[in-house]
Each structure stands twice: as structure tokens, then as C-alpha cells.
Amino acid sequence: MHLIQVDSVQRWMEDLKLMTDCECMCILQSKPISIEKDEQNELILSSQYSTCDSLQLLLKRAWIISTELTRIAQKLEKNRWQRVHSMTVRVNCHVRSMINEYSTFTRSSSEETHQLEKLLVEKCSEFTAFTERCLQTEDEEILKSMKSCVNETLTTVAQYFGQLIELVLTQEAQSLLRQIELSGSLYVTELALSGLFSLAQEGTHLCRIIAKVDGILCLADILTDTSHSEATHAEAAAVIAQITSPHLTFTQHLSSFLENMEEIVTALVKLCQEASSGEVFLLASAALANITFFDTMACEILLQLNAVKILLAACSDKHIVDTSYSRDQVVTILANMSVLDQCASEIIQGNGVQLLMEMLFEKSSSGNPAEAAACERVQQKSAVTLARLSRDPEVADAAVKLSCIPRLIKLCRSPTERNNSDSVLVACLAALRRLAVMSPDGLEDSDFQQLVKPRLVDSFLLCTNMEESFV
């Protein structure tokens, strides 16, 4: 979850709202206060939240419980029985609170959900009683025999908790998707789509849940529906970008995605072409960039749609492609498309070699680490694209005429030019070697002897040693 990356003080302030006094909760046995039709009732924690906010609240509570379970396992390993018991009581309270909070904002809990809730609450109560008994004995042998039972109960609690969270989030994702599919209101559709995007931003687990409930098909319908606004199309593109990230390891949604790839890619290219702002272009191009990692079929579709021409034209408009992040998406698409032989002629016709040359000079103006990393990716991928495309003599000739060779040498020999990036160095060495084959006269003898003639790994080590000598 991205919550882990939030400033620790800020997260403590947010978590503080969810903390409850364990003693009071135990005395009340965590029984929920009855909900009357009283709009003044402020005791229900989630009453002031929308569905999306309530889901965020649920995720935060789930994160707290997950963290506590991990800490219990650590304390149990060290035989810290007093701490184990107090933390077990706290988990018991948080679990009951989470279930009560969830029941206040959902009216469609399934029987399976109720069953899991019951099992989890019973197992938590059993866990608390078990650890309390452990406090009442000092016999090491008895404690040793009880420890395995406590471990087993902890594992079961964690298992039930994981199953419940998975089921609840799946149901909520399904509910949002149903709202999108069945709603005749653009406002409701946009609200549900926003909720879906918020879920997708929480990380891999949530993306997998959305993907497995056929979210791809629903998003494809939104993208191809011309009655929706550009903002809605952009939000759909954002969700697609999240759940198609090449960093995600699950692939069960791939088959349904491949079936709808052509219409999704077509809609995304259209969104790039007609984007009214840099943000819309970034979201659409990010989705396209991720899709090109899936299958060469996506790259073939892009060629048929004249996507190279559209992307290159967008790069010439500084209001549309206005950040290193956008250029990163464009060059990712070009790099993945460059494996196709037909791509070279498209690049030449659209003056794409000039763009790739310019991208080799990408630099961060703000010093922001995220922007600097994006600049490195732009340099690396532009070099990779040049290396792949330079198998075509016409592209290689254009690159040589645009002085790509001196720039590549500079990037290899000067660590600061590439922000000390090894990945940029490797890509530049590969591109330089490809161009040197096509135009050996473009290199001085020392460059050839050090950067081209040796094995790639030896040239790499030579260039990284240059870096060390400057320190």
C-alpha cells in the first residue's frame, strides 16, 4: 500500500483517529452502539464519509491489523507474553471495530462475508483467552507446549482476516463496476470510476482484485463510449495504466484484455491525439506504454493506427508533452515498437530520430528525485530505441548526421551527464556499438579502442572506473 510511504508523523496523526481505548472496548465487549435515525449521531466513525472514503478507512484499519499481527508474531518469538496478550486484545478490538465500521456503510454484505466475520471474531476471542491463560502460568514446559498452539491460532486469525479483506474488497470493486455498467447518470459513472481509481492506487493487491472481476471489460466500454467526457475517459485510462503495470506479477486478467486489446488501444490512441492537456495525454500514453509490454500485437495495432506519427506530433506541442514523465511514456512506446521492422520507416518519416537525439539530453531542472529518475529512463530508452532502429541503414545514417555518436560517447564517459546511471551507460554503449558498425569513421581511435572494440562488460567497467576516479 502507498500508505507505507507516507511521512511517519502524518500517518501517526491519521492512525490516531482509528485508535480506541482497549480497556473500554473490552468492557463493552465491542458491542456496536445501535444506529437510530438521528442525524446528530456522531459516534459512528464512518457516517461522515462517502463510499470511497469509507473504503479508505477500511484499508487503513486493515493496515493497522496486519501490522499488529506481524508484531505479535515477533513478540511471540521472543516469549514476550505480556506484550503478546496486550497486542492480542488490541487486535481483537480493531477487528470488531473494522467489522462494525464496514457494516455502517454497506447494505449488501453476502452470507459468505457474515460467515467469515463470525469466524474471525470467534477466533480472535479464542486467541485473546489463550494468551491470557499463558500469562497465568510460569512453568516453562507448559508455556513451550502452549506456544505452538498460540502460533497456530495466530496463523488462523491471519488467514481468516486475509480472506475477509479479500472478499470485502472484491465485493466493493464489483459494486463500483456494477454502478458504472448500469448507471444512466454520467455523474454516478464518474463517481464510481473515481472510486475504482482510488482503489487501484493502493497497490498490486487491489489492482489484482479489480482485474479479476472483469474490470477490463467495463473500462473498455467507458473508453469507447463517446457520450463520456474527456475527463471520464482519462480516468478510465488511469485505471488501465494502474492494472496493466509491467511491475505487477499476476496475469489472470490477460486473456480478457487480449480479447479487447484492439478497441482499448484504438480508444487510447484517440485520447492521446485529442488530449486537451498534458495530464490527459500522460494518463493515456502511460496506459499505452504498459500495454506494449504485453504482446507485440499491441505494437502492430499501434502501427496500423499511425500511432508513431501521433506521438511524435504530440511531442512537438510543449503544452501537451510538457514533462519528463510524458516523454518517458512516449519513448517507452517507441522502444517497444522498435522491435518491428516496419517501425523504422515510420520513425524516419516523422523525424523521430531527431526526437530521440533530443531525449539523450534529457535533464532534470528541479533536482526532484522522481523527475531525475524519469530523465534517466528517457535517456536509457532513447538509446535502446536508437540501438534497435539502427539495424536499418537509413535510421543509422540519420543518427550519424544528427551527431548521435558524440552524444553517446559523452554519456558513456561523463557520469554526471547520465546522473551516474548504470542502465543509461549500458544502453548508450549498445547504441554506440550498433552505430559504429554502420559508420566506423565517426569515432576517434581511442573511443573505438575503449568503448567499441572490447567486450561490453569490459567497456562498462572502464566507464564506471572513470566514475570512481573522479570521487
C-alpha positions as CSV (number, residue, x, y, z in Angstrom):
1,M,0.0,0.0,0.0
2,H,1.2,3.5,-0.7
3,L,0.3,4.4,3.0
4,I,3.7,2.9,4.0
5,Q,5.5,5.6,2.0
6,V,3.7,8.5,3.8
7,D,5.6,10.6,6.3
8,S,5.6,8.8,9.7
9,V,4.2,11.7,11.7
10,Q,1.4,12.3,9.2
11,R,0.5,8.6,9.2
12,W,0.5,8.6,13.0
13,M,-1.9,11.5,13.0
14,E,-4.2,9.7,10.6
15,D,-4.0,6.4,12.5
16,L,-4.7,8.2,15.8
17,K,-8.3,8.7,14.7
18,L,-8.7,4.9,14.5
19,M,-7.2,4.1,17.8
20,T,-9.6,3.1,20.7
21,D,-9.1,2.5,24.3
22,C,-8.8,-1.3,24.6
23,E,-10.0,-1.5,28.2
24,C,-13.2,0.4,27.4
25,M,-13.7,-1.7,24.3
26,C,-13.3,-4.9,26.3
27,I,-15.7,-3.8,29.0
28,L,-18.3,-3.0,26.3
29,Q,-17.3,-6.3,24.6
30,S,-17.1,-4.2,21.4
31,K,-20.9,-4.2,21.0
32,P,-21.9,-1.5,18.4
33,I,-24.0,1.4,19.6
34,S,-27.4,1.0,18.0
35,I,-28.0,3.2,15.0
36,E,-31.1,5.3,15.3
37,K,-32.4,7.6,12.6
38,D,-30.7,10.5,14.3
39,E,-28.7,12.8,12.0
40,Q,-26.9,14.3,15.0
41,N,-25.3,10.9,15.9
42,E,-21.6,11.5,15.6
43,L,-20.5,8.2,17.2
44,I,-20.4,6.2,14.1
45,L,-16.9,6.7,12.7
46,S,-17.8,6.4,9.0
47,S,-21.1,8.2,8.9
48,Q,-19.5,11.4,7.5
49,Y,-17.7,9.5,4.7
50,S,-18.7,8.7,1.2
51,T,-18.3,5.1,0.0
52,C,-14.8,5.9,-1.3
53,D,-13.7,7.5,1.9
54,S,-15.2,4.5,3.9
55,L,-13.1,2.1,1.8
56,Q,-10.0,4.2,2.5
57,L,-10.9,3.9,6.2
58,L,-11.3,0.2,5.9
59,L,-7.9,-0.1,4.2
60,K,-6.3,1.9,7.0
61,R,-7.9,-0.2,9.7
62,A,-6.8,-3.4,7.7
63,W,-3.2,-2.0,7.6
64,I,-3.2,-1.5,11.3
65,I,-4.4,-5.0,12.0
66,S,-1.9,-6.5,9.6
67,T,0.9,-4.6,11.2
68,E,-0.2,-5.7,14.7
69,L,-0.4,-9.4,13.7
70,T,3.2,-9.1,12.4
71,R,4.3,-7.6,15.6
72,I,2.6,-10.3,17.7
73,A,4.5,-12.9,15.8
74,Q,7.8,-11.1,16.5
75,K,7.0,-10.8,20.3
76,L,5.8,-14.4,20.4
77,E,9.2,-15.5,19.0
78,K,10.9,-13.7,22.0
79,N,8.4,-15.1,24.5
80,R,7.2,-11.6,25.5
81,W,3.9,-13.0,26.8
82,Q,2.7,-9.8,28.4
83,R,3.1,-7.8,25.2
84,V,1.6,-10.7,23.2
85,H,-1.5,-10.6,25.3
86,S,-2.0,-6.8,25.2
87,M,-1.4,-6.7,21.5
88,T,-3.9,-9.6,21.0
89,V,-6.5,-7.6,22.9
90,R,-5.8,-4.6,20.7
91,V,-6.2,-6.7,17.5
92,N,-9.5,-8.1,18.9
93,C,-10.8,-4.6,19.3
94,H,-9.6,-3.4,15.9
95,V,-11.2,-6.4,14.2
96,R,-14.5,-5.8,15.8
97,S,-14.3,-2.1,15.1
98,M,-13.5,-2.8,11.4
99,I,-16.4,-5.1,11.1
100,N,-18.8,-2.6,12.8
101,E,-17.5,0.3,10.6
102,Y,-17.9,-1.7,7.4
103,S,-21.5,-2.7,8.3
104,T,-22.4,1.0,8.6
105,F,-21.6,1.9,5.0
106,T,-22.5,-1.3,3.2
107,R,-26.0,-2.8,2.8
108,S,-25.2,-5.7,0.6
109,S,-22.9,-7.9,2.6
110,S,-23.1,-11.5,1.4
111,E,-23.8,-14.6,3.6
112,E,-20.2,-15.6,3.0
113,T,-19.0,-12.2,4.4
114,H,-21.1,-12.7,7.5
115,Q,-19.7,-16.2,8.0
116,L,-16.1,-15.0,7.7
117,E,-16.8,-12.1,10.1
118,K,-18.2,-14.6,12.6
119,L,-15.3,-17.0,12.3
120,L,-12.8,-14.2,12.6
121,V,-14.4,-12.7,15.7
122,E,-14.7,-16.1,17.4
123,K,-11.1,-16.9,16.6
124,C,-9.9,-13.5,17.9
125,S,-11.8,-14.1,21.2
126,E,-10.2,-17.6,21.4
127,F,-6.8,-16.0,20.7
128,T,-7.2,-13.4,23.5
129,A,-8.4,-16.1,26.0
130,F,-5.5,-18.3,25.0
131,T,-2.8,-15.6,25.6
132,E,-4.4,-14.7,28.9
133,R,-4.1,-18.3,30.1
134,C,-0.4,-18.1,29.1
135,L,0.1,-15.1,31.4
136,Q,-1.2,-17.2,34.4
137,T,1.5,-19.8,34.3
138,E,5.2,-19.5,34.8
139,D,6.0,-23.1,34.0
140,E,8.4,-23.1,31.1
141,E,7.5,-26.5,29.8
142,I,3.7,-25.7,29.8
143,L,4.4,-22.4,28.1
144,K,6.6,-24.2,25.5
145,S,3.7,-26.6,24.7
146,M,1.2,-23.7,24.6
147,K,3.4,-21.6,22.3
148,S,2.8,-23.9,19.3
149,C,-1.0,-23.7,19.8
150,V,-0.8,-19.9,20.1
151,N,1.2,-19.8,16.8
152,E,-1.4,-22.0,15.2
153,T,-4.2,-19.7,16.4
154,L,-2.3,-16.6,15.2
155,T,-1.9,-18.2,11.7
156,T,-5.7,-19.0,11.6
157,V,-6.6,-15.4,12.6
158,A,-4.3,-14.0,9.9
159,Q,-5.8,-16.4,7.4
160,Y,-9.4,-15.5,8.2
161,F,-8.5,-11.8,8.2
162,G,-6.9,-12.0,4.8
163,Q,-9.9,-13.9,3.4
164,L,-12.3,-11.4,4.8
165,I,-10.4,-8.4,3.4
166,E,-10.1,-10.1,0.0
167,L,-13.8,-10.8,-0.1
168,V,-14.9,-7.4,1.1
169,L,-12.7,-5.5,-1.4
170,T,-13.8,-7.8,-4.2
171,Q,-17.4,-7.1,-3.4
172,E,-16.8,-3.4,-3.3
173,A,-14.9,-3.4,-6.6
174,Q,-17.8,-5.4,-8.1
175,S,-20.3,-2.9,-6.7
176,L,-18.4,0.0,-8.3
177,L,-18.2,-1.8,-11.6
178,R,-22.0,-2.5,-11.5
179,Q,-22.6,1.2,-10.9
180,I,-20.5,2.0,-13.9
181,E,-22.3,-0.6,-16.1
182,L,-25.8,0.0,-15.0
183,S,-25.9,3.7,-14.3
184,G,-27.7,6.0,-16.7
185,S,-26.1,9.0,-15.0
186,L,-22.8,10.4,-16.1
187,Y,-22.3,11.8,-12.6
188,V,-22.7,8.4,-10.9
189,T,-20.4,6.8,-13.5
190,E,-17.7,9.4,-12.9
191,L,-18.0,9.0,-9.1
192,A,-17.7,5.2,-9.3
193,L,-14.8,5.4,-11.7
194,S,-13.1,7.8,-9.3
195,G,-13.6,5.2,-6.6
196,L,-12.1,2.5,-8.8
197,F,-9.1,4.6,-9.5
198,S,-8.6,5.3,-5.8
199,L,-8.6,1.5,-5.1
200,A,-6.2,0.8,-8.0
201,Q,-3.7,3.4,-6.5
202,E,-3.5,1.3,-3.3
203,G,-1.1,-1.2,-4.9
204,T,-0.7,-4.5,-6.5
205,H,-3.2,-6.4,-4.4
206,L,-6.1,-4.0,-5.2
207,C,-5.1,-4.0,-8.9
208,R,-5.4,-7.7,-9.0
209,I,-8.8,-7.7,-7.4
210,I,-10.1,-5.1,-9.9
211,A,-8.6,-7.1,-12.8
212,K,-10.1,-10.5,-11.7
213,V,-13.7,-9.2,-11.5
214,D,-13.6,-8.2,-15.3
215,G,-12.9,-4.6,-14.7
216,I,-11.1,-4.5,-18.0
217,L,-14.3,-5.1,-20.0
218,C,-16.1,-2.3,-18.1
219,L,-13.2,0.1,-18.7
220,A,-13.1,-0.8,-22.4
221,D,-16.8,0.2,-22.6
222,I,-16.2,3.5,-21.0
223,L,-13.2,4.3,-23.3
224,T,-15.2,3.6,-26.4
225,D,-18.4,5.4,-25.3
226,T,-18.3,8.8,-27.0
227,S,-21.0,10.1,-24.7
228,H,-18.5,10.3,-21.8
229,S,-16.4,13.4,-21.2
230,E,-12.6,13.6,-21.8
231,A,-12.1,13.6,-18.0
232,T,-14.0,10.3,-17.7
233,H,-12.0,8.8,-20.5
234,A,-8.8,10.0,-18.8
235,E,-9.8,8.4,-15.5
236,A,-10.6,5.1,-17.2
237,A,-7.1,5.3,-18.9
238,A,-5.6,5.9,-15.4
239,V,-7.2,2.8,-14.0
240,I,-6.0,0.8,-17.0
241,A,-2.5,2.2,-16.5
242,Q,-2.6,1.0,-12.9
243,I,-3.8,-2.5,-13.5
244,T,-1.6,-3.1,-16.6
245,S,1.7,-2.0,-14.9
246,P,4.6,-4.3,-16.0
247,H,5.6,-4.5,-12.4
248,L,2.5,-6.5,-11.4
249,T,3.1,-10.2,-11.3
250,F,-0.4,-11.5,-11.8
251,T,-1.6,-12.4,-15.4
252,Q,-5.1,-13.9,-14.9
253,H,-6.7,-10.9,-16.5
254,L,-4.5,-11.1,-19.6
255,S,-6.9,-13.3,-21.7
256,S,-9.9,-10.9,-21.4
257,F,-7.5,-8.0,-22.0
258,L,-6.2,-9.5,-25.2
259,E,-9.7,-10.1,-26.5
260,N,-10.4,-6.4,-26.2
261,M,-7.0,-5.0,-26.9
262,E,-7.7,-3.5,-30.3
263,E,-10.6,-1.4,-29.2
264,I,-8.8,-0.3,-26.0
265,V,-5.6,0.6,-27.9
266,T,-7.7,2.5,-30.5
267,A,-9.5,4.5,-27.9
268,L,-6.3,5.3,-26.1
269,V,-4.6,6.5,-29.3
270,K,-7.6,8.7,-30.0
271,L,-7.4,10.1,-26.5
272,C,-3.7,10.9,-27.0
273,Q,-4.4,12.6,-30.3
274,E,-7.3,14.7,-29.0
275,A,-5.8,15.4,-25.5
276,S,-6.6,18.9,-24.4
277,S,-4.0,18.9,-21.6
278,G,-0.7,17.4,-20.6
279,E,-2.4,15.4,-17.8
280,V,-4.8,13.7,-20.1
281,F,-2.0,12.8,-22.6
282,L,0.1,11.4,-19.7
283,L,-2.6,9.1,-18.5
284,A,-3.5,7.8,-22.0
285,S,0.2,7.4,-23.0
286,A,1.0,5.6,-19.7
287,A,-1.7,3.1,-20.4
288,L,-0.5,2.6,-23.9
289,A,3.1,2.2,-22.7
290,N,2.1,-0.5,-20.3
291,I,0.0,-2.3,-22.9
292,T,3.0,-2.5,-25.3
293,F,4.8,-4.7,-22.8
294,F,2.0,-7.3,-23.0
295,D,2.3,-8.5,-26.6
296,T,3.8,-7.5,-29.9
297,M,0.2,-7.5,-31.2
298,A,-0.3,-4.2,-29.3
299,C,2.7,-2.7,-31.2
300,E,1.2,-4.0,-34.6
301,I,-2.1,-2.3,-33.8
302,L,-0.3,0.9,-32.9
303,L,1.5,0.8,-36.3
304,Q,-1.8,0.4,-38.1
305,L,-3.3,3.4,-36.3
306,N,-0.4,5.7,-37.2
307,A,0.5,6.0,-33.5
308,V,4.1,6.9,-34.2
309,K,3.1,9.9,-36.2
310,I,0.5,10.9,-33.5
311,L,3.0,10.6,-30.6
312,L,5.8,12.4,-32.5
313,A,3.4,15.2,-33.3
314,A,2.3,15.5,-29.7
315,C,6.0,15.8,-28.6
316,S,6.3,18.9,-30.7
317,D,3.5,20.5,-28.7
318,K,5.0,21.7,-25.4
319,H,1.6,22.2,-23.9
320,I,0.8,18.5,-24.3
321,V,4.1,16.7,-23.7
322,D,5.3,19.1,-21.1
323,T,7.2,16.9,-18.6
324,S,9.9,14.2,-18.4
325,Y,7.1,11.8,-17.3
326,S,5.2,12.2,-20.5
327,R,8.4,11.8,-22.6
328,D,9.1,8.7,-20.6
329,Q,5.8,7.2,-21.8
330,V,6.3,8.2,-25.4
331,V,9.9,6.8,-25.6
332,T,8.7,3.6,-23.9
333,I,6.1,3.0,-26.6
334,L,8.7,3.8,-29.3
335,A,11.3,1.4,-27.7
336,N,8.7,-1.4,-27.6
337,M,7.5,-0.7,-31.1
338,S,11.1,-0.6,-32.5
339,V,11.3,-4.4,-32.4
340,L,9.1,-4.3,-35.5
341,D,10.9,-3.8,-38.8
342,Q,8.1,-1.5,-40.2
343,C,8.7,0.9,-37.3
344,A,11.9,2.3,-38.8
345,S,10.2,3.9,-41.8
346,E,7.6,5.5,-39.5
347,I,10.3,7.0,-37.3
348,I,12.1,8.4,-40.3
349,Q,9.0,9.9,-41.8
350,G,8.0,11.6,-38.6
351,N,11.5,13.0,-37.9
352,G,11.7,10.7,-34.9
353,V,15.5,10.3,-34.9
354,Q,15.7,14.0,-34.1
355,L,13.4,13.5,-31.1
356,L,15.4,10.5,-29.9
357,M,18.6,12.6,-30.2
358,E,17.0,15.4,-28.1
359,M,15.9,12.9,-25.5
360,L,19.6,11.9,-25.0
361,F,20.0,15.4,-23.5
362,E,17.1,15.0,-21.0
363,K,17.9,16.7,-17.7
364,S,16.0,17.4,-14.5
365,S,15.6,21.1,-13.9
366,S,14.3,20.8,-10.4
367,G,16.6,18.2,-8.9
368,N,13.5,16.3,-7.7
369,P,14.5,12.6,-7.3
370,A,11.4,11.3,-9.1
371,E,11.9,13.7,-12.0
372,A,15.6,12.8,-12.1
373,A,14.7,9.1,-12.3
374,A,12.3,9.9,-15.2
375,C,15.1,11.7,-17.0
376,E,17.3,8.6,-16.6
377,R,14.6,6.4,-18.1
378,V,14.2,8.8,-21.0
379,Q,17.9,8.7,-21.8
380,Q,18.1,5.0,-21.4
381,K,15.1,4.2,-23.6
382,S,16.0,6.6,-26.3
383,A,19.4,4.9,-26.5
384,V,17.7,1.5,-26.6
385,T,15.4,2.7,-29.3
386,L,18.3,4.0,-31.4
387,A,20.2,0.7,-30.9
388,R,17.2,-1.3,-32.1
389,L,16.3,1.0,-35.0
390,S,19.9,1.4,-36.2
391,R,19.8,-2.1,-37.8
392,D,18.1,-0.1,-40.6
393,P,20.8,1.7,-42.5
394,E,18.6,4.7,-43.2
395,V,18.0,5.3,-39.4
396,A,21.7,4.8,-38.7
397,D,22.6,7.3,-41.3
398,A,20.2,9.8,-39.9
399,A,21.5,9.3,-36.4
400,V,25.1,9.8,-37.5
401,K,24.2,13.0,-39.4
402,L,22.5,14.3,-36.3
403,S,25.7,13.8,-34.2
404,C,24.3,11.0,-32.1
405,I,27.7,9.3,-31.8
406,P,29.4,12.2,-30.0
407,R,26.5,12.5,-27.6
408,L,26.6,8.8,-26.8
409,I,30.3,9.0,-26.2
410,K,29.7,11.9,-23.8
411,L,27.1,9.9,-21.9
412,C,29.4,6.9,-21.6
413,R,32.5,8.9,-20.5
414,S,30.8,11.5,-18.2
415,P,28.9,10.1,-15.2
416,T,27.2,13.4,-14.4
417,E,25.7,13.6,-17.9
418,R,23.8,10.3,-17.2
419,N,23.2,11.1,-13.5
420,N,25.6,8.2,-12.6
421,S,23.1,5.7,-14.1
422,D,24.5,2.3,-15.0
423,S,21.4,1.5,-17.1
424,V,21.9,4.6,-19.2
425,L,25.6,3.6,-19.6
426,V,24.8,0.1,-20.8
427,A,22.1,1.4,-23.3
428,C,24.5,4.0,-24.7
429,L,27.3,1.5,-25.1
430,A,24.9,-0.8,-27.0
431,A,23.7,2.1,-29.3
432,L,27.2,3.3,-29.9
433,R,28.4,-0.2,-31.0
434,R,25.5,-0.5,-33.4
435,L,26.2,2.9,-35.0
436,A,29.9,2.2,-35.1
437,V,29.2,-0.8,-37.3
438,M,27.2,1.3,-39.7
439,S,29.6,4.3,-39.6
440,P,33.1,3.4,-38.2
441,D,34.6,6.7,-39.4
442,G,32.5,8.6,-36.8
443,L,34.7,7.5,-33.9
444,E,38.2,8.5,-32.9
445,D,40.6,5.6,-32.3
446,S,40.6,6.0,-28.5
447,D,36.8,5.8,-28.4
448,F,36.8,2.8,-30.6
449,Q,39.5,1.0,-28.6
450,Q,37.8,1.7,-25.3
451,L,34.1,1.8,-26.0
452,V,33.5,-0.4,-29.0
453,K,36.3,-3.0,-29.5
454,P,36.3,-4.6,-26.0
455,R,33.6,-6.8,-24.7
456,L,30.6,-4.8,-23.5
457,V,31.3,-5.7,-19.9
458,D,34.9,-4.5,-20.1
459,S,33.8,-1.2,-21.6
460,F,31.2,-0.9,-18.9
461,L,33.8,-1.5,-16.2
462,L,36.2,1.0,-17.8
463,C,33.5,3.7,-17.8
464,T,32.4,3.0,-14.2
465,N,36.1,3.1,-13.1
466,M,36.2,6.6,-14.7
467,E,33.4,7.5,-12.3
468,E,35.4,6.3,-9.3
469,S,38.5,8.3,-10.3
470,F,36.5,11.5,-10.0
471,V,35.5,10.8,-6.4
